[in-house]
Amino acid sequence: AASTVASVHPFILVNFQGKTRDVSTLAHELGHGVHQYLAGKNQTHFNASTPLTLAETASVFGEMLTFKLILSQTASKKERKALLANKVEDMLNTVVRQIAFFQFEKEIHTLRRGSELSIDKICSIWMDVQKSSLGPSIKYEEEYKYYWSYIPHFIHSPFYVYAYAFGDCLVNSLFNTYEQGLMNFDDKYINLLKSGGSKKYDELFRPFNLNLSKKSFWKKGLNVIESFIDELETL
């Protein structure tokens, strides 16, 4: 999804072949589009854009909403296993792997203040961070040391990647609140999207009784991933 200025309708461009992952991607990008549209309609050019802390909120929420619906309509044990396995992998990529990307960026920028970095040095930092993040169970091909050069965010949107991890854990907790039936959740959620970047994230989530400064909030988000893994292990 992409937007220009608040007065112009956002647009979405995706490849769609009718697969489950395509549906999930479409739900994700539609979340961005709806967020951009509502913020643009209700805010000025100066505060319609969302900060990094909120950039992935609507997209990940839409993705989770869609996944839960598909899962609830899937009776086949084999198909549920495939859905859960893909979702767990996606969530680990979004949280654990994106944090590793962030750590890599931070290390690169810190060391670059002292001197230029060779390709070999960058590759070495990349592999060290990946191994530390994913543990000994993952084996890497030799070519993987160059994978950092494949990630465009490092160039055009430095330090954006943490927004994925932040947004995923945030939305997991928000979705848990939705499933528990918080009164007037729909209205509160629409108001959140309309707010764009006009308020700080802690203020925006107060109506949902969520305190992002508490460890319990983030633990609730990680518990969602844990619950999917637990169910997957029973299949």
N, C-alpha and C positions, 0 to 999 in steps of 0.2 A: 504494500500500500504506500502511496506517496501523496503528499499534500504540498501546496505552494504557499498561498496566503489564505487567511481566514475566510475571505469572501469567495474563494474558488472551491468548488466541490472536489473532494479527494478522489483519486482513481486507484483501481486495483488491477494488477496484471499478474496472472498466474498461469502455469501450465496445468491442465486438468485432463486426466485420463480416466476418471471415475473410480479410482482406487481409494481405499480407506484413508491412506496418507494424504491423498489429494483433497479429500473432504476436510481433513484436519487442518491442512495448510490454508484452505479457503476460509475456514472458520477463524483461523488466526488472523489472516489478513483483513477479513471483514471486521474483526474486532478493532483493528487499527483504523479502518475506514470510518466506522461508526464513531469512534472516539474523536477523530479529527473533525468529522462533520459536526457533531454536537458541540464541541469546543469552539469551532469556527463560527457557529451560529449564535453562540451566547457570550463570547469573549471578544476582546479587541485584538488587533494584529500583534500587540505587545505581549499578551499573556494567553493566547490560544494554544501555543505549542506546549506540549507536556514536558516536564523535566525528566531526566533519566530514571528517577525513582518511580515514575508512573508510566513510562513509555510502553511497557509491555503488559500493563494491567488488563486492558480490555481484550487484547489479542489472546493472552494466555487463558483468561476467563472464558472467552468464546470457545477456545480449543478444548478446555476441560468440560464445558457444558455439552459440547458435541460428543466428546469421548464417552462421557457418562451415559448419554442417551443411546449411543451405539452399543455400548456394553450391556445396558439393561435389556436391549432387544436381541441379544445374542445368547442362544441357549446351548449351542454346540460347545462342548468342553474344549475341543481342539481349536475352535475359532476364538473362544475366550482367552485361551492360553496365548495365542498369537497376538491378540489385541493387547493383553496385559504386558507381554514381553516387549512389544514395540513401545508401549507407553512408558514402561520402566526405563528402557534404554534412552528414550527421548528426555525423560525427566533427569536422569543422571547426567546426560549430556548438557542439559540446560543449567543444572545447578553445579555439580562437581566439576565438569569440564570447563564451563565458562569461568568459574572462579580460578581455575588453573590458567586459562587464557589471561585473566586479569593479573595474576601473579607474574606471569611472563612479561606482560607489558610494563608492569611496575619495575621489575628487575632491569629490563632493557633501558628504560628511561633514566633510571638511577645510575646505572653504569655509564651511560652515554654522556652524562655530565662530566665525567672524568676524561674520556677519550673516545675516539671512534671505535666501533666494534666490527670485527671481521665477520664474514659469513659463518665461519667455523665456530666462532664464539657465540653468535646468536643461536646457531643450531644446538650447541652444547647446553645453553641456558634453556632452550625449548625442551630438550629431552629430559633434563634434570627436573624441571617443573612437572612435566607430564608423568614421569615415573613416580615422583613424590605424591602426586594427586591420585593416580589410578592404582597404585600399588603393584605388587609383584605378579599378580595374576594375568596382567595384560602384557603381551609380547609385541614388539614393534619391528616392522620391516626397516631396513637401512634407509629407504627413501623417506620415511616418516619424519626424519630430522629436518626436512625442508618444508614441512606442512605449514609452518607459520606463515610462509610467503603466500599461501593460498587464501588466507583470511583477510578480506578487504577492510574489515572494521579497524584493524590495526593502523591502516593508512588514512582512510577517509573519516573515521569516527573513533578516534583514540579513547580508550577506556569505556566505550559503550557496552562492552560485553558483560560487565557486572550487572547491567540492567536486566539481563535475562535471568540470572540467578536470583536477584532481588525480586523481580517480578513473579517468578515461578513460586517461590516460597510465600510471597505476599498473597498471591492469588489462591494458593492452596488453603491458606487460613481464611481468606475471604469466602471461598467456595464452601468451606466447612460451615461458616456462619449462614450462608445461603441455604444449605441443606438442613440446618437446624431450624429453619423457618423464622428468621428474624423479622419482626413486624415491619411492614413497608419497605422490605429490602429492595424491591424493584425501583421504587421512587428514589431511594437513597443512592442506588447504583447509577441511575440516569443522572442525578444531580452531580455525582462524582465525575462522570464523563463530561458533563457540561462545563465543569469548573476549569478544564484545561490546565494551564499552569498558574492560575490565579491564587491558589492556596498551597500551603506546604502539605506534604503527604500526611503528616501526623494529624493535622486538622481535618483533612478529607476523610480519614478513616475513623474518626471519633464517633460519627453516627452509627457505625457498625460495632461499636464497643470493642475496637481493636487498638491495642497499644503497641506500636512497632518498636518501642524502646525496651520491651520486655523479652527476655529469652524465651519465655513460654509461647510467645506469638510465633517465633521462628520455629520452635520445636513442633508446634501444631502443623506447620507447613511441611516439615520433614516427616512427620507422622503419616501424612497422606502417601508419600512415596513408600514408606515402610509398610503401610497397609496393602498397597498394590503388590509389593514383593511377597508379603505373607500369603496373599491369595494365590499368587502365581506358583508358589512353592507347594501348594496343596493340589494343584492340577496335574 
